[in-house]
Structures are given as C-alpha cells and as structure tokens.
Amino acid sequence: MTQTERNGKKQGDDVIVVRGLKNGFGEQIVHDGLDLNVRRGEIFGVVGGSGTGKSVLMRSIIGLQTPMAGEIEVFGESTIEREEIELTDLTKRWGVLFQGGALFSTLTVAENVQVPLREFYPDLDSALLDEIAAYKVVMTGLPADAGPKFPAELSGGMRKRAGLARALALDPELLFLDEPTAGLDPIGAAAFDELTASLQKTLGLTVFLITHDLDTLYAICDRVAVLADKKVIAVGTIDELLALDHPWIQEYFKGPRGRAATATIQHNKDVAKAEGTS
Ligand SMILES: Nc1ncnc2c1ncn2[C@@H]1O[C@H](COP(=O)(O)OP(=O)(O)OP(=O)(O)O)[C@@H](O)[C@H]1O
C-alpha cells in the first residue's frame, strides 16, 4: 500500500503537468523532452545526479525560468511567459523553500514570514501580521521566541523551519522544497521529514520535493521521479523503481547508502510492528 493510499488521499487529478520541456543555457541543454505529472495530495520526490537540472525544473514550474520549449501547467494554468501580475493568483497557491532557506538576513524570522503576506495583502494591519507570523513559526516546530531572532542566531535546522514557515505564510495548497534536509544531521533531517509528512497530512498539501536524501525518499515520498539523460527516465514508488534495470537507479537505490536507508526503514517498520503501532 502506498503512503497516498494509507493517508486516504484522493488520487487522479494532476496539480502539475509538464510536457516536452526543454531548458538550456547557451550551448548546454539541461532538459530535453521532459514530461512529468504530480498528483494532488502526494509527496512527489525528485532525484538525479548533481547538475541534472532538478532546481532548474522547479524554477521552470514556478515561472522563474523561461523554457526553450514545452508546456507547464500548475492547477491547470500555464506558468510560462506570463507577466508577473498574471502569475500572482497562481503564486499565492504555492509556497517555496529554496535550497539553503533563502531567508533575508537583515529581517527577523517573523519579518521573513511576513514578507509574502505584505506583498500579497498590503492592507493587513501589523497586529494581524504578527499573529499570523507567530502561528506559522509555531506550526513549523520552532519555539515561539524564535520569531524575533535573526537567521544568523538560529541553527541550520531552525533556519530550514523558518524558511518553511515563510513558505506556508499564504496557506498554500502546493509546497516546493529544494533539498530541505541538506546540511542537517540525521536526527534533524528525520525530524524535518516528519514535519513535512505531518504538515502534508494536516493541511492536505501537495509536495514537490527535490532531494538527495535516500532516507527522505523512503520515509515520506509517495512517488519518486528520476532525472537523467535530460528527462524523467522513470517515475513510481520506490518498489517500482527498484524493479527497473537502469544502472543509475540500481546504483543509487541499491548502493551502500541505499542499502543502509532500506535497512533503517525496515528496522523502523519492525519496531512499529513489535510495538503494535503499524
Ligand atoms: N542561471 C544559470 N545560468 C547558467 N547555467 C545554469 C543556470 N542555472 C543552472 N545552470 C546549469 O544547469 C545545470 C542544472 O542545474 P541545477 O541547479 O538545476 O542542477 P541540480 O540537479 O539541482 O543540481 P544539484 O543536485 O547539484 O543541486 C547545471 O549544469 C547548472 O550549472
């Protein structure tokens, strides 16, 4: 049973549809003929070697990178070559945690969370802004006193949570996470995975998650897309991917790190079973 089925999420309708995507920089072609569908309510993982274009794919989907060819629809609307103003209604429906958090270093955590709120709702009064920011801060597992702190005063894990709080500021339906657990220790990474899964479930989010972290893929992703050779070469559950013969997929999932991740997940399942919580 997939996580999607376990959570009783509705399948079938696509939140993101990418067809025939081509991206490049000068002579370098990054994507060519890339197709992708992300279903409503799933945690969709994207993996691939360094430089295969995972971040460029995300930037294309959210309208920050104009492709050379292809079609991209989010919530049934094209995100390509739209004026910023035209994108506004769509932009409000997603939140993005960029690689490294991308917080404004001169603003406090609470002020960072308020940035999208001020941008989209300039008439909100400051008491309400403070209240919403405080709520989002606590929602991501940060202590309430993190709000007045500056990013430099936080640990790496706390900064990721602050970035997530900002990504959730506008109550999005769709969340983009670019390598959220990079740079976190294993315990911090597992805690962030748990937070992602729990927010997804509570808020009914669709999550587009770029990661190199095998534990994340095993622990929380419903389906995973593999980027290689300028396109998505395979998409499916981890079990479905493991059944494929592609050398990169075999090496990635069945190499030493893949085996370690599988062992950890199996161990966790055994413990849960023994405790009667599975
Ligand atoms: N603005 C840009 N100008 C020129 N080249 C770029 C630009 N953005 C990305 N690239 C190139 O596109 C390729 C894909 O980059 P991207 O950041 O999407 O890779 P990635 O799969 O996310 O890698 P990583 O896993 O290392 O983060 C790389 O070769 C990168 O150098």
PDBQT file of the ligand as one rigid body, heavy atoms in Angstrom, charges set to zero:
ROOT
HETATM    1  N1  LIG A 301      21.239  30.614 -14.321  1.00  0.00    +0.000 N 
HETATM    2  C1  LIG A 301      22.020  29.685 -14.881  1.00  0.00    +0.000 A 
HETATM    3  N2  LIG A 301      22.910  30.010 -15.835  1.00  0.00    +0.000 NA
HETATM    4  C2  LIG A 301      23.706  29.079 -16.418  1.00  0.00    +0.000 A 
HETATM    5  N3  LIG A 301      23.651  27.769 -16.110  1.00  0.00    +0.000 NA
HETATM    6  C3  LIG A 301      22.798  27.382 -15.163  1.00  0.00    +0.000 A 
HETATM    7  C4  LIG A 301      21.936  28.308 -14.501  1.00  0.00    +0.000 A 
HETATM    8  N4  LIG A 301      21.170  27.631 -13.603  1.00  0.00    +0.000 NA
HETATM    9  C5  LIG A 301      21.546  26.337 -13.707  1.00  0.00    +0.000 A 
HETATM   10  N5  LIG A 301      22.503  26.187 -14.631  1.00  0.00    +0.000 N 
HETATM   11  C6  LIG A 301      23.138  24.926 -15.013  1.00  0.00    +0.000 C 
HETATM   12  O1  LIG A 301      22.120  23.980 -15.258  1.00  0.00    +0.000 OA
HETATM   13  C7  LIG A 301      22.506  22.682 -14.790  1.00  0.00    +0.000 C 
HETATM   14  C8  LIG A 301      21.443  22.163 -13.852  1.00  0.00    +0.000 C 
HETATM   15  O2  LIG A 301      21.479  22.929 -12.646  1.00  0.00    +0.000 OA
HETATM   16  P1  LIG A 301      20.551  22.606 -11.391  1.00  0.00    +0.000 P 
HETATM   17  O3  LIG A 301      20.907  23.573 -10.333  1.00  0.00    +0.000 OA
HETATM   18  O4  LIG A 301      19.137  22.532 -11.808  1.00  0.00    +0.000 OA
HETATM   19  O5  LIG A 301      21.050  21.132 -11.019  1.00  0.00    +0.000 OA
HETATM   20  P2  LIG A 301      20.575  20.219  -9.832  1.00  0.00    +0.000 P 
HETATM   21  O6  LIG A 301      20.144  18.911 -10.419  1.00  0.00    +0.000 OA
HETATM   22  O7  LIG A 301      19.574  20.917  -8.978  1.00  0.00    +0.000 OA
HETATM   23  O8  LIG A 301      21.958  20.017  -9.070  1.00  0.00    +0.000 OA
HETATM   24  P3  LIG A 301      22.323  19.809  -7.522  1.00  0.00    +0.000 P 
HETATM   25  O9  LIG A 301      21.781  18.460  -7.158  1.00  0.00    +0.000 OA
HETATM   26  O10 LIG A 301      23.806  19.838  -7.505  1.00  0.00    +0.000 OA
HETATM   27  O11 LIG A 301      21.695  20.937  -6.729  1.00  0.00    +0.000 OA
HETATM   28  C9  LIG A 301      23.873  22.849 -14.154  1.00  0.00    +0.000 C 
HETATM   29  O12 LIG A 301      24.856  22.451 -15.076  1.00  0.00    +0.000 OA
HETATM   30  C10 LIG A 301      23.968  24.337 -13.881  1.00  0.00    +0.000 C 
HETATM   31  O13 LIG A 301      25.286  24.772 -13.933  1.00  0.00    +0.000 OA
ENDROOT
TORSDOF 0
